[in-house]
Amino acid sequence: MQTYTASDGQALHVKVLGQGHAVIFLHAWTASHRDWLRCADALAGEYRCFCWDARAHGGHMLTVESEPDVGRMAEDLHDLIDHFHLTKPLLLGHSMGALTIWEYIRHYGCGNVGKLCFVDQSPKLITDHGWKHGIYGDFSAARSSDLIALMEQDFTEAVVRLVAEGRNSRNRESCTGNSRGSQRIRESVQILDPAPLISIWKSLCRADYRDVLPVISVPTCLIHGDESDFYSVELGRYVRDSIPNARLHVYAGTDHSPQLWQRERFVADLRRLAAL
């Protein structure tokens, strides 16, 4: 992997594949660049693909003292674009990656953005009397506080619970007790430092990007799973209707990671977006 230095001095890691116009892949919370490698490999013959490990992810330790948050990750994205001298890259964000891009657009606009792809993400995680499209369709501030309290006691089990209480029945069943599904989550999460990830999670829960969606001025593709662990198809329609000229693709039978379950279709949709 290559490294670049963010504006606060933190070294960040990114896998760069291929040649051509830039596509930047931003992964989900607690994930890493590895989630995107097969998609990037499929596109590397046509595009220069950047798959980063977000700050505090991928097993890389922080060397700066400040607590990470979504605002800092948006700066990291800006620093990546600047470091590699990229012009109008296609920005692709799954889950936390989508939130990072919306934060970036809030500060920097779409002037140096070519196209956008958002995968299965709400602009506001917390639900209230006027907003039902957050996590589970029922994730109040009180419920969020309870989850954060559990994270601070037992981070690994809190991440398992986040999936186990989700909308996808198969994943709920696979995360019960000491099942193989819950073991896989534990194995991937146990190697991570909880403190910075909790700090990032808190910032994601504070965020509200509904006002950012209407100012997006570049071609945008939305990918949603119709059996998402966290969000309804109605959420996808809301985001589509809020972004001018956005296109929504709903992948049947897929969860919060539709790009992993229907990879060939996803790569084809990306190619069509990039060709616009």
N, C-alpha and C positions, 0 to 999 in steps of 0.2 A: 504494500500500500504506500501511496505517497502521503506526505504531510504538508500542511501549510499552517502558518501562524496567524491566529485570530488577532483582532485589534487590541485585545486585552493581554496578549502574550501566551495564551493557551495554544499548545500544539494540537491540531486536529487531523484526523486520518480520513483518507478518501481513496477508494479504488477507482482507477481510471482505465477504461477499456475502449478500444476502437478509435476511429477517426471520423471527422465530419462535424456537422452542427451539434452543439452541446445539448444533452439531456441530463438533467440533474434529478437523481432519485433520492427521496427523503423517506426514511422508514418510520415505523410506529414506535411508540413508547416501549421501552425495555428490549427492543429488537436491535438489529444491526444491519450493516450493509449487505450481509449475506442473504437477507430476504430478497434482494433485488438481483442477485448475480445471474440467475438463469434468464431473466428478462433482459438484462443488460447484454449478456452473451448473444442473445438472439438479435439484438439491434446493433451490435458492435461493428458489423460489416458496413453499416450505413451512417452511424452516428457516434460521436464521442460521448461515452456514458460515464457519468460521475456518480458513484454510490458512496455516500459518506457514512461514517459512524458519527451520529450526533454527539454533541458534548455529553460526557458522563456515560456514554453507551459503548458497546463493543469491547468492554473489558479494559478500556483506556482510563487511567487515573487522571483526575484533575490536578493541576499544579498551581492554579490560581485560587485565591481565598474566597472570592465572591461566590454566592450561591447561584447556580444556573437557573434560568427560567426561559420561557418561550421568547421573550424579548431578546435575550442574549443569543439564542439560537438563530433568530432572524438576522442578527448582526453577523453571526458566523456564516450564514448563507450569503450575505452581502460580501463578506470577506473572501469567500470561496470564488464567487463570480469575479471579484476584483483581482484576486491572486492569479487566476488562470486567464485573465483578460477575455472573458466570455461576452459575446454580444447576443442579446436576445435569446437566451437558452430556453428550452422547454423545461418547465418546472413541474415535477411530478411528486405529489405527496400523499402518502397513505396514513390515515389516522393522525397521530401527532405531526407527521410531515405536512399534512394539509394545513393544520393550525399554524405551523411555522411559516408556511408560505403566506397565509392570510396576514400574519403579523408583519412579514416583510413588505407586503403590498401596502399595509396601513402606513408604513414609514417611508417607503421608496416608490410607491405607485407601480405602474406597469410599463414605464418608459423603457426599461431594459429587460422586458420579459417578452418572449416570443409567443409561447402558448402555455396553457395550464391543464393539468390533469389532477383531479382530486378523487381519492378512493375512500369511500365509506366513512365520511366524517361530518359531524354536525358543527356549525359555527358557534354553538353554545352548549356546553356539556350539562350544566345545571338546569333542571326544570323548575318551573314555578307556575303560578296561575295563568300566566299569559304565554307560556312556552312549554310545549309538550314534546318537542323533537330532540331533547337531550338524550343522555345515556338511558337505555331501557325504556324510554318514554316516561320514566318515573324515577328521577334522580335528584331529589330535593337537596337543598343546602345541608339539611340535617343528615340525610343519608350520606352525602359526601363527607361530612365531618366524621361520621362513624367509620367510614372506610379509611380515611386518613389516620385516624386514631389506631386502627388495626395495622396499617402500614408501619406505623412507628413502633408497634409492639412486635409484629411478625410480618415483615415485608413479603416474604415468599408466599405465605398463606393468604395474604390480602390480594395478591395478584391472581392466585388460583380462584379466590372467591369472586373476583371481578368477572371472570369467565363463567364460573359455576352458577352465578345468579343471572346470567344473560338470557337473551331471547331465543337462542338457538338450542333446540331440545337435544340434538345429538351431542353438542359440546357440553351442555349441562350434565348429561348422563356420563360423559367421558371424564368429567372432573369431580365426580363424587368419590368420597373416601380416598383410598390409595390406588386409584385406577391408573392405567398407563398414561392417560391424558394428563392427569394432575401431576404425575411423576415427570413427564416431559417439561411441563411448565416449571416445576421446581428445579429441575436440572439446569434449565436455561437462565433462571432468575438468580439462583444461589451464588453464581459467580460475580454478580453485580454489587456495587456499593449502593446501599439503599438511600442514604441521606441525600445525595444530589438528585436522584430520581424522584424522591418524594417532593423535593423543592420544585422540580419541573412539573410534577403532577399538580401541585397546588396552583401553579401559575396557569396551567391549562384549564383548571376548574374556575379560575377567576375570569377567564377570557370570554369575550362576546364579540364575534366578528360579523354579526348580521349587517352592520352598517358598511362593512368592507365589500360585501358581495356585489352591490349595485354599481360600484366604481370600477369593477374589473372590465377591461376594454380589449381583451385579446381572446382569440378562440379558446374555448374551455370545454373539456370533456369530463364528465362525471361517471364514475363506475361505482355501483352499489350492489351488494348481495341481497337477494330477497329473503334470505334467512340469516341476516346479520345478527351477531351476538348483541349488538348495542343499539342499532338504529332501524327505524322503519323505512319502507319504500317511500312513504309520505315525506320523510325528511329529504330524500333524494329529489323529490319533485319540488319541494320548497327551495332547495338550493338552486335547482335548474331554473325555476321561475324568478329567482332573485338576481341571477347573473345574466346580463344581456347575451342572447344568442348561445347560451350553453346547451350542450347536448347530454342527455342522460342515458346511460346503458345499464340495465338491470340484469345481472347474471343469475339465472334461476338455480336454486339449490346450493347457493354459496353463502358463506358466513361473512365475518368482518374482513376477511382477506380474499375477496373474489379473484384478485389477480393471481393468486397461487393455485386456486382450484381450476380456473379456466385460462391457463397461461397463454395458449396459442391465440385464443380470442382476444385476450388483453393486448398482446403484442400487435395483433392486426389493428385493433382500435387505436393504439398509439401511433402506428404507421399512418393511419388515415388522418389523425390529428396533426401529426408533424408535416404532412403533405399539404395542408390547407394554406 
